Amino acid sequence: MALTLARPVHSELLIKKSRFLGCVQPVAGRAEALVVVQRLRAEHPGAAHVCWALLAGGQSAANDDGEPGGTAGRPMLEVLRHQQLEGVLATVVRYFGGVKLGAGGLVRAYTDAVAQALLQAEKLPLQRTLRFACRVPYAMEGMVRRELQEAGAVLGEVQHGDAVEIAFSVGEDAAGTLRARLNEAGQGQLAWL
């Protein structure tokens, strides 16, 4: 089962005078991740590298930001994969301390920075959300709204025309039960769109 993170978590490592500031955080996708990376570059203008790895929306990406190829982003990405995470961005800001670590040392430093942050992170099961829309007579709108609220669904757009069209999203685990309840309560007057 895929997991995501409840909130951002930070770590800090000092290795041979180099400072590694790690962070793992939930993100919706690549666009949001790139905004975070740009913000980190602005916040840490003296940093030698801002490396990152992303697993979100079925996509993965890794960036070594000037470190030798395959010594930062890709190892960070593997830590995320090993933890079965989804919708997560890992970043490590490195302040160079003057001592070269070598390829193996860099891989260990970047993976350790991410792993240390993940040790403190609250992991949550990733819940897929399904979207639905239905059409009901005006007299049934209140009943549908109550059923949606009881199921923990998120109400979307509601349009009032000849009938009421209600859009909503609900967690995958509750979707089947909610649809069955609405079908039964709708007594044949509810139409799925």
N, C-alpha and C positions, 0 to 999 in steps of 0.2 A: 504494500500500500504506500502510495506517495505521501510525503509529509511536507508541510511548509512551516514557516516560523511565525510565532505570535508577534514578535517585535524585533527591532535591530539589537544586536549584541556585539560588543567590542572586545578586543584583546590587544595586548601590547607585549612585544618581545624585544629584548635587547640581546643581539648576537654579534660578538666581535665588534662592538662599537656602532653597529648599524641598528637602527630602530625600525621595527616593523609594527605598524598600526593596522590591525585586522578588523574587519567588520563583516558580519553576515546579516542580511535583512530581507524581508519579503518584498517582492516587486511584482507588478502585473506583467511586465514584458520588457523587451529590449529598449523601447523608447524611454521608459521610466529609468531603466538601468543607466543609460547613457547620460541622463540628466544628473543622476547621483554621482557618476564618475566625473563629470565636468565640475560639479560643485566641490568635490574633493580636491581636484586640481587647483581650484580657486582658493580653497581654504588652506592648502599646503603648498604655497609657491616654492618653498625651498626643498621640497621632496625630490629625490632623484627619480622615483618611479611611482606610478599609481597603477598597479596591476589589478585585473579583475577577471571573474568567471561568472557565467550566468546560465541557469537552467530555468526556463520559463516558457510557458505556452508551447511545449513540445520542441522548443529550440534550445540550442546550447551555443555558447560563445566563450572565448577565452582570449585575453590580451596580455602580452608580456611587457608592454610599454617600455621597450628598450633593453630589457634584461635579455640574456642569451636565450635564443629560441627554445621553447619547451621547458624552461626552468621556473616559470611563475604561473601564468594563466592556466595552462593545461593541468599541472598538478593540483591547483586549486579546484578546478572543475572536477577532477577525479574524486576529491574529498566530498564534494556535494553529491556526486553520483553514488558513492559508496554509502552515504547516509540516506539515500533514496529521497532526496529533496526535490521539490518542484516549486517554481515561482520564487526562487531565491537568488540573490546577488551576493557574491563574496568579493570584497575589495581588500587590498593590502597596500598601504602607503609606506614606502621605504625611504628613510633618511639614511644615506650612505655614510658609514663611519670611517672610511678610509682603508678598511681591510677587505680584500677580495675574499669571497666565500667559496668560489669554485662552483661548478654546476651542481654537484651533489649537495653542497651546503645551501645553495639557493633553493633547491627543491624542498629540502627539509624545512628551511625557514618559512617559506610561503605556505607549505602545507600545515606546519605547526601553528602559524598565525590563524589560519582558518579553523583548524581543529580545536584550538583553545577557545575560540569564540563559540563554536558549536557545542562545546561541553557545557556552557552556561545557558544555551538557548532553550527556550520552551518550544517543543515541536508539536504541531497539531496535524491531525489527519486532514488531508486535502479533500475537500468536499466538492464534487462537481455540481454545478447549478444548471438546472434545465429551465427553459423559458416556454411559457404556454400563453395562449390567448383563447378566450371563449366569448360567446354571445349569449345573453340571457334577456328575458323580458325585464322591464323596470321593477316589477314586483319582487324579483329574485336577487336584485343587486345586493341588498343587505345580507342575505343568506350567504352569497358567494364571498363577500368581504369577511364575514365572521369565520367561514371555513378556512380562508386564506390565512387569517390572523392566527387561528388555532394551530394550523400546520406550520407556522413560522415562515410562510411565504412572503416575498417582498412584492408589494403592489407596484405595478408599472403604470402605463398610460391607461386611462379610462376615457372612452368616448361615448357620448350620449347622442344617439341618432334614433332610428326606428326602434332599436333595441340598445342595450348597453354592451359595449365591447370592453372586456377587461383583460389587460396583459399582466402577467406576473411571472416571477421566477421562484423556484423552490429547490431545495437540496435534493439530489438524486434519490437518497434513501427515503424521502417522504413523498416523492412525486406519485408513485403508483397508488398509494393509499388515498392521497388527496384527490386524484382524478376519479377514483372509484366513489368516494364520498360525494363529490360534486355531481357525478353522473346519477347517483341514486337520489340525491336531494333535488336535482333538476327535473326529475320526473319526465324526461324526454324533451324538455323545453330548452335545455342547454346544448349549444352547438360549439364544437371545438373548431378553432380557426387555424 
